[in-house]
Amino acid sequence: MSDERLAVAKTYKLYIGGKFPRSESGRSYPVVDHRGAFLANASQASRKDAREAVAAARKAFPGWSAATAYNRGQVLYRVAEMLEGRRDQFIHEVMDAEGVAQRRAQLLVDTAIDRWVWYAGWTDKLATVLGGANPVAGPYFNFSVPEPTGVVAVLAPQVSSLLGLVSVIAPVIAGGNTCVVVAGQNRPLPSVTLSEVLATSDLPGGVLNVLTGRTAELAPWLAAHAEVNALDLCGAPESLRRDLEVTAAGTVKRVLRAPVAEPEWTITPDIRRLRALLELKTVWHPVGT
Amino acid sequence: MTFEYAPAPESRDIAALKPSYRMFLDGEFVEGTGEPLKTLNPATEEVLTEVSTASIADVDKAVKAAHRAYDRVWSRMPGSERAKYLFRIARMIQERSRELAVLETLDNGKPIKESRDVDVPLAAAHFFHHAGWADKLAYAGYGPDPRPLGVAAQVIPWNFPLLMAAWKIAPALACGNTVVLKPAETTPLTALVLAEICQQADLPPGVVNILPGAGEIGAELVAHPEVHKVAFTGSTEVGKQIQETVAGTAKKLTLELGGKAANIVFDDAALDQAVEGIVNGIFFNQGHVCCAGSRLLVQESIAEELLERLQARIGTLRVGDPMDKNTDVGAINSAAQLARIRELTEIGDAEGAVRWTSSCPLPDKGYFFAPTVFSEVQQAMRIAQEEIFGPVLSVLTFRTPEEAIKKANNTPYGLSAGVWSEKGSRILWATQQLRAGVVWANTFNRFDPVSPFGGYQESGFGREGGRAGLEAYLNV
């Protein structure tokens, strides 16, 4: 940072429907670094913001779920490209947010970039790996294909501000779902910068919507919302997890339970997250002359 | 033209009905300590037999027995050995198929031709298919050594009593789990004969436990802390309660719930085939089918003609004695279900839909409901939104394919759907657009153990059947 000039500080906002609004509530909350020093004010999203985000995700679902797997793969790869270009910025933000040393921050950012690439490569393999033809005992052609579950609400990890976030949202959209994610409450700034990456990655507006604010305030509305088809409790406060799952039962949501402790996100994932957010559709047709 | 048929009744003696049945716990038939229940023949309202039921204490005993069997025997047994037990069970179901079919028809009320040709053969096929998986799980796509979960608590409905037991037990056992299963209150008998088959097959004690009882026993079972897996087939209402119960635990859950399937007929459909498919879609098993084609969506230009042909065909359905091999539509399973069907159809009248009822004669005794078609149904009507679970079809019309899809998808459910068209591209397009787990194109109500079955949205989650169905019983 130059000594001569005052840096232009960024305003951190929400990301809903491809746009960057402030919270309709007008609220913000201070975000501090690991030493307690002020970093920035983040938007404190409200119930109404959450509902706007769900509406945007629902609106984006038909287009994104109908996009070809090849197209989705290229968009996810484009996210990796854009992220790579901002690598240094993310390393600094992750160091600030998580208080990790530079080497560790580099590893976390590099792994986050590579994770987008990993999921980008999955989009056009899911149907082959998870679906297929079923040899029924009769004159029918029968096949199964995976389809996206719909709108997925994600409570992002509270510890890993970038890699953890990417690890939970990339599989959602790789499968053709659309997403509303509540960023880690106290470490939200990398998620906002990631939104800027998403906005310039050919990702259609509304496919991924990022809310910052109080997880415990927003989560119950998302768990109850009838337009939300699945709920990932990854970053849910322990005291709320059961209640959120009970609420989700009201509309038979698919629920991804929280891990006992936040996993080591640098390990290459398997396809559980992809599979959990896909529905299998089976089609029958007679065979005959 | 009317065809006259001489009655061709199946013999009741073949069911080998016993004066009383007991629950199956830890390899033995024992007296349950719950209040015994009397199970009726819904076609005659006569008591068939008395069945001892489980108490809360029995649930605990059964779960503990299943646990012991899991720890000491079943989870340690090589898959190839588990497979042989399942193959044995499949064969024994085939050997006793006529007995099972007659017993099923007596207890459930479904026509003998359905229990004989659908329920029992499919139950055997489910065991046969899953038997083969037991030593091939490493090839199922869930990693090199997928592990079982433990004790599976399974609660099943009354519409396909034996078949649902097979759908639940076969994959659970193939994957190395042990089972405590609660059959429906009104239809416990064939599951208890299946227990006898398990015993004859020398299945180790505790691997399968069968506890008859009412809803509260099911609730107790799924809430038991030593259960690792819960599988439920039944109403969306109860499914939601079970999902709430399981919330906050580590139990794996799969739900197969209600439906309100759209059966879409486009103007280029082969009408005679479509009529057969519509009839099969809604009147198979008296419409007591979660995936029944209960909403007919017909393109406006052919609606009048289709409805005419449909009514003519429905008029030929023979409703009555389920034991008669000529019967097409049997008895409604219970007085409670009959009351529910009556209530919803009266609401259909009140909401302004036009009711047509087959003029077929109905027996004097027993729970019967004549095949019924409501036309001029609007989307907001309750008969277009709620599952009736009976022989009642709601007919709606559409003009464009897009409108058909919108209407088809306009329910909280998403279990199944049907498409009728002679145009390949339109069929493939429609099957893509429909938000449902099973789509039948130019056919309806087909089932097979290799074919995954299960819903979208509030029709539940998880699949049963095929490779995909194994996931529900593996720690993956």
Interface residues (C-beta under 8 A of the other chain):
Chain A: V129 L130 G132 N134 P135 V136 A137 G138 Y140 N142 S144 T149 G150 A226 N229 R241 R242 E245 V246 A248 A249 G250 T251 V252 R254 V255 R257 D270 R272 R275 E279 L280 K281 T282 V283 W284 H285 P286
Chain B: A125 G141 G143 T236 G239 K240 Q241 Q243 E244 A247 G248 A250 L255 L257 P412 I427 T431 A436 G437 V438 V439 W440 A441 N442 T443 R446 D448 V450 S451 P452 F453 G454 Y456 Q457 E458 S459 G460 F461 R463 G466 R467 A468 E471 V476
